[in-house]
């Protein structure tokens, strides 16, 4: 396994949204537009009613004065005469006083509806945190806000569910890795104890036990490196230090490093590559992609089979394929094969495989270069295809 620097690749895993206030929710464009239209309508209706009320008061007073003055002669002891006399002597003051009192009454009446809307929104905002699928209902005038609140609730439920699943996968992974760490560590301690307590062992047996202890220690180191990948997953941003390289030469070198591993399983590695395949990339990280794909091929290949690597330029892309002969991957697993912490082997034997990060890391690196990676499996053949664009925009350099 290449001792390449492990970087964070968890840029796609977003945390569930914080429980914000209703004001934050209404800041979204659609909700803001809906509430702005509603507030404009209510304000326009309020102004129209005030204007009509003001005009109506003036018209009512003058028409009433003319009507009551013309029907008969009023006497001083009659209540109507006193009212008409007050209006005749102070018409402006009477109208203004009526405007003030009536304006207060109209304002209080008009404010009941928006206050009712506010109560409905505040009550609905409490239901945003409910962990159920019950929809939120608001008055018809708040249909736009209702749609946005229901959308926010559904998104929150999905994110919470995804967060729980990710947390459960991570917890399961820690349990599995803790078991995997214990197994080689127990073997190392056992063989070292044997070497210490049995000084009369023959050189041949001593060398055998030493090699076994070394193998287990190397396996322990690999698992510890996997732990470093997990703990660094959310701590840094992956950047590229690009330079022009020859992918043919790089693949030949990576494949040669796997020759001892191929030999242990009786695998043959064939390369179908052009003489040169120039490409501008981060060589260390791209080598890690190839390392992870070849390691996956070794772990899931049938013994005494072939691992084939091919590459070519097709249009505006460089196409690389890694094919191995192994058990056909079911479609439901194939669709999840690039997920973080996902492993095909549910038994997680300590002799092979890692934390389920290798393919997820490869996918992140390829996508950071502007490319894509896909997996296909049929008839006991597993093929990973990497497509890298020859022209990349906005390359990020370290």
LINTA-V18138 format. One line per field, one symbol per residue. phi: phi as a letter, one per 20 degrees, with the letter a starting at -180 (. if undefined). psi: psi as a letter, one per 20 degrees, with the letter a starting at -180 (. if undefined). burial: I if it has 24 or more other ideal C-beta (glycine too) atoms within 12 Angstrom, else O. A space follows every 10 residues. Layout:
BEGIN
phi = ???
psi = ???
burial = ???
END
This chain:
BEGIN
phi = .feefedfce eeeefffffe ffffffffgf ffffffffff ffffffffff ffffffffff fffffffffe faeedfeegf ffffffffec ffffffffgf ffffffffff ffffffffgf ffffffffef ebeffedcgg fdgffgffff ffffffffff ffffffffff ffffffffff ffffffffff ffffffedfe ffgfffffff ffffgfffff ffffffffgf fegddbdfcd debfbdffff fffffffegf fgffdmeddd cdcfgbcfae beffffffgf fffffffffd efgldddddc badcmecedd cccceaggef ffeffdfeff mecfefflff fbncendgff fgffffffen dbccccbalm cdcdddddff dddmfddf
psi = pplqpprpjl iioqqqqqnr rhhhgiiqgg gggghggghg gggghggggg ghgghhgggg ggggggghhi hrpqqhiphh ggghgghhhm gghgggghgg ghhgggghgh ihghhggggh ggghhhihip lrjpqpprqh hkgghgghhh ghghgggghg ghgggghghg gggggghggh hhghgggggg hhgghgimij qqhghghghg gghgghhhhh gghhhhhhgg hjhjhrpprq nqqprohggg hggghhhigh gghhjkqppq pnqrhqmqqo rogghhhhgh ghghhggghk qqqkapoppq qrpocjqppp popqorpppq hhhhijhjqp jpqhohhlqi irrcjkighg gggggghhjj aqprqqpqlk ppppppopph opqlppq.
burial = IIOIOIIIII OOOOOOOOOO OIOOIIOOOO IOOIIOOIOO OIOOOIOOOI OOIOOOIOOO IOOIIOOIOO OOOOOOOOOO OOOIOOIOOO OOOIIOOIIO OIIOOIOOOI OOIIOOIIOI IOOIIOIIOO OOOOOIOIOO OIOIIIOIII OIIOOIIOOI OOOOOIOOII OOIOOIIOOI IOOIIOIIOO IOOOIOOOOO OOOOOOOOIO OOIOOIOOII OIIIIIIOII OOIOOOOIOI OIOOIOIIII IIIIIOOIOO IIOOIOIIIO IOIOOOIOII IIIIIIIIII IIIIIIIIII IOOOIIIIII IOOOOOIIII IIIIIIOOIO OOOOOOIIII IIIIOOOIOI OIIIIIIIII IIIIIIIIII IIIIIOIOOO IIIIIIIIIO OIOOOOOO
END
